[in-house]
Amino acid sequence: MKLSQNKFYIIFNLFGWFLLFTATLAGPKLFLSNEVLASERVLYYWLETIACAILAFMCTFIISFFIDTKINFNNSWKTTTSKILVIFLTVQALYSLFIWPILDFVQEYAKYESDSVMTLGGKIYNVFYFATLFIIWLFVFLTIKIYHQLKTVQIRQLQLEANLKESQLNTLKGQINPHFMFNSLNNIRGLMLEDVGKARNMLTSLSETLRYSLTKSDVNSISLEDELEMVENYIAISKIQFENRLQFETHIDPESLSKQIPPMIIQMLIENALKHGISNLKNGGKVNLSTKIEGNQLHIEVANSGKLHENKNSTQLGVKNIKKRLELLYGKAAVFSLKEIENQVVATIKIPLT
């Protein structure tokens, strides 16, 4: 952030110097004095304050502009500090060099004749006085500058993390197993020789599944009711392959239908149950989908016949996909578990309700 070009900072800096010199120059002389001051003396004090404030503003603008355009805070702190110190001392010297001729002109313009003459010692003392004010300004400026730079870096980091998270979600959402597509098309092709009407219905279900996968890839949540429609199409297609070997039952809590869930998450649970469970059983088996609300969580459970065993040839892509999506969307607030209970493999997802 370039503070030197920020209008709010420019206004703040100008009024800040004016108030500072009013408090240290004109203020004590005008408001703390018990004597009645002549009009030319009052005018001189105010013009002195304004002249010092404007010159200080111009000098600090030069410093701030130099820091904004020439200083890279990512470089070595020694290099950065030395550059700031050089420009600061240079501008401070210029201020001390120009302020006295300006004040002499102000005194002449106000027609004010001072009883005392500014000596060399007094001017040297004032150099330290002005330097102290400049050091205070520099500290405030660098504090604001570094704070805004850290905030900018933090915002950019958050944006990068958000973009990465969105990219990861877009990669994970809507992933349909290519083997499912291949098998479905083959099964539909074979079915067309036996039952054209049924094959047409299966093509419709497949197209709806693909449409759902494509259209829902742009959102992070949908209603459970919409997801169940996709699951019905998916099961209808899968039954072509498994025929009577696949039994599918649902136990859906009506109150859960309107709750929001990640798209394709139940489909992936069903796909995992068919691929690693039912397909490995000679006589097939049953898949049971149930949902319920407990406390402040939505419970989704898919249980299938079979045993939980690790296949060395399996990449477990579906399970990893589910875990990663839940982590990206809900952090540690969501829970996924996969267990074997009484000759059944039970996959459970617990999603927080917002």
SVG drawing of the C-alpha trace seen along z (x, -y; Angstrom):
<svg xmlns="http://www.w3.org/2000/svg" viewBox="-41 -46 66 113">
<polyline fill="none" stroke="black" stroke-width="0.4" points="0.0,0.0 1.4,-3.4 0.5,-5.7 2.1,-8.7 -0.6,-8.6 -3.5,-7.8 -5.8,-10.9 -6.9,-10.0 -3.3,-9.6 -2.4,-12.9 -5.2,-14.8 -4.3,-13.0 -0.6,-13.9 -1.3,-17.6 -3.7,-18.1 -1.5,-16.1 1.4,-18.4 -0.8,-21.4 -2.2,-20.2 1.3,-19.1 2.8,-22.5 -0.3,-24.2 0.2,-22.2 3.9,-23.0 4.3,-26.5 1.2,-28.7 -0.8,-27.0 1.4,-27.6 2.2,-31.1 -1.4,-32.2 -3.5,-30.3 -1.1,-29.9 0.1,-33.5 -1.5,-35.9 -0.5,-39.0 -2.5,-40.7 -0.7,-40.1 -0.5,-42.5 -2.3,-41.5 0.9,-41.3 2.4,-39.0 -0.7,-36.7 -0.6,-36.7 3.1,-35.8 2.5,-32.8 -0.2,-31.4 1.8,-32.0 4.8,-30.4 2.8,-27.3 1.3,-27.1 4.7,-27.6 6.4,-24.9 3.4,-22.5 3.4,-23.0 7.2,-22.5 7.1,-19.5 4.3,-18.1 6.3,-18.6 9.4,-17.0 7.5,-14.0 5.8,-13.6 9.2,-13.3 10.3,-10.7 7.0,-8.7 7.1,-8.8 10.7,-7.6 9.9,-4.7 6.8,-3.8 8.7,-3.7 12.3,-2.9 12.2,-0.7 11.5,3.0 10.8,4.4 11.6,7.9 15.2,7.0 17.9,7.1 16.9,5.1 20.4,3.5 19.9,2.2 16.4,1.1 17.3,-0.7 20.3,-2.5 18.2,-3.8 15.5,-5.1 18.1,-6.7 19.9,-8.4 16.7,-9.9 15.5,-10.9 18.6,-12.7 18.8,-14.4 15.3,-15.7 15.8,-16.7 18.8,-18.8 16.8,-20.4 14.0,-21.3 16.5,-22.9 18.1,-24.8 14.9,-26.2 12.8,-26.9 14.8,-29.9 14.6,-32.0 10.9,-31.1 10.3,-32.2 12.3,-35.4 9.9,-36.1 6.9,-35.3 8.1,-37.7 8.6,-40.5 5.2,-39.8 3.5,-39.9 5.4,-43.1 6.3,-41.5 9.5,-42.7 10.7,-40.2 12.4,-41.3 14.9,-38.4 17.1,-37.3 17.4,-33.6 21.0,-32.7 23.0,-29.9 22.6,-27.9 18.9,-28.3 18.8,-27.2 20.8,-24.1 18.4,-23.3 15.5,-23.6 17.1,-21.2 16.8,-18.5 13.3,-19.7 12.3,-19.3 14.2,-16.0 12.2,-14.6 8.9,-15.4 10.1,-13.9 11.2,-10.7 7.7,-10.4 6.2,-10.9 8.5,-8.3 7.6,-5.7 3.9,-6.3 4.3,-6.1 6.4,-2.9 3.9,-1.3 1.0,-2.0 3.1,-1.0 4.2,2.3 0.7,3.1 -0.9,2.5 1.8,4.6 1.2,7.5 -2.5,7.2 -2.0,7.2 0.2,10.3 -2.4,12.0 -5.2,11.2 -3.3,12.5 -2.5,15.6 -6.1,16.1 -7.1,15.6 -4.5,18.1 -5.8,20.6 -9.4,20.0 -8.4,20.4 -6.5,23.5 -9.4,24.9 -11.9,24.1 -9.6,25.7 -9.4,28.8 -13.1,28.9 -13.8,28.5 -11.4,31.4 -13.1,33.6 -16.7,32.7 -18.6,34.7 -16.0,37.4 -17.8,40.4 -15.9,43.6 -14.9,44.2 -15.5,47.9 -19.1,47.2 -19.5,45.2 -17.9,48.0 -20.0,50.7 -23.2,48.7 -22.8,48.1 -21.9,51.7 -24.9,52.9 -27.3,50.5 -25.9,51.6 -26.6,55.3 -30.1,54.4 -31.1,52.7 -31.2,56.2 -33.6,57.4 -35.7,54.5 -35.4,51.3 -37.9,49.4 -35.9,50.4 -32.6,49.4 -34.1,46.0 -35.0,45.5 -31.5,46.4 -30.0,44.0 -32.3,41.3 -31.1,42.2 -27.5,42.1 -27.9,38.7 -29.6,37.4 -26.6,38.7 -24.1,36.9 -26.2,33.7 -26.3,33.7 -22.6,34.3 -21.9,31.4 -24.4,28.9 -23.7,29.4 -20.0,29.1 -20.3,25.3 -21.9,25.4 -20.6,26.7 -23.9,27.8 -27.4,29.0 -30.4,30.3 -30.5,33.9 -33.7,34.4 -31.9,33.4 -29.1,35.7 -31.5,38.6 -32.9,38.1 -29.5,38.6 -29.0,41.7 -32.2,43.2 -30.9,42.8 -27.5,44.2 -29.1,47.3 -31.4,47.8 -28.3,47.9 -26.4,50.2 -29.2,52.7 -28.6,53.4 -25.2,54.8 -26.1,56.5 -29.7,57.5 -31.3,59.4 -28.0,59.4 -28.6,55.9 -31.2,55.0 -31.5,51.3 -33.4,49.9 -33.8,46.4 -34.8,45.1 -34.9,41.3 -35.9,38.9 -38.3,36.4 -36.8,33.6 -33.4,34.3 -34.6,33.8 -34.1,30.0 -30.7,30.1 -27.7,29.1 -24.9,31.6 -22.0,31.7 -23.2,32.8 -22.3,36.4 -21.3,37.3 -24.0,40.0 -23.5,41.2 -19.9,41.8 -20.8,43.8 -23.2,45.9 -20.6,46.4 -18.0,47.5 -20.5,50.0 -21.2,51.5 -17.7,51.6 -16.0,53.0 -19.0,54.8 -21.8,56.2 -19.6,56.8 -17.4,59.2 -20.3,61.3 -21.4,64.2 -25.1,63.9 -25.0,60.2 -26.3,58.4 -28.2,55.4 -27.3,51.7 -29.2,49.7 -29.2,45.9 -30.5,44.0 -30.4,40.4 -31.4,38.9 -30.8,35.7 -29.2,36.0 -28.5,32.9 -26.8,30.4 -25.6,33.0 -27.0,34.7 -26.1,38.4 -25.8,40.2 -25.3,43.9 -24.7,46.4 -24.5,50.1 -23.7,52.9 -23.4,56.6 -19.8,57.8 -16.6,57.5 -14.2,54.7 -10.9,55.7 -8.2,53.8 -7.6,54.6 -3.9,54.0 -4.9,53.2 -7.4,50.6 -6.4,46.9 -9.3,46.2 -10.0,43.1 -13.6,42.8 -12.9,42.9 -10.1,40.4 -12.2,38.1 -15.0,38.1 -12.6,37.4 -10.9,34.6 -14.1,32.9 -15.5,33.0 -12.2,31.6 -12.1,28.8 -15.8,27.8 -16.2,28.4 -12.7,28.8 -12.8,31.0 -16.5,30.4 -17.5,33.2 -16.8,36.9 -16.4,39.8 -16.0,43.4 -15.9,46.8 -16.5,49.9 -17.5,53.5 -20.5,54.4 -22.1,57.9 -21.1,58.8 -21.9,55.4 -19.6,52.5 -21.1,49.3 -20.0,45.9 -21.1,43.0 -20.9,39.2 -21.8,36.7 -22.2,33.1 -22.7,30.1 -26.0,28.2 -25.7,24.5"/>
</svg>
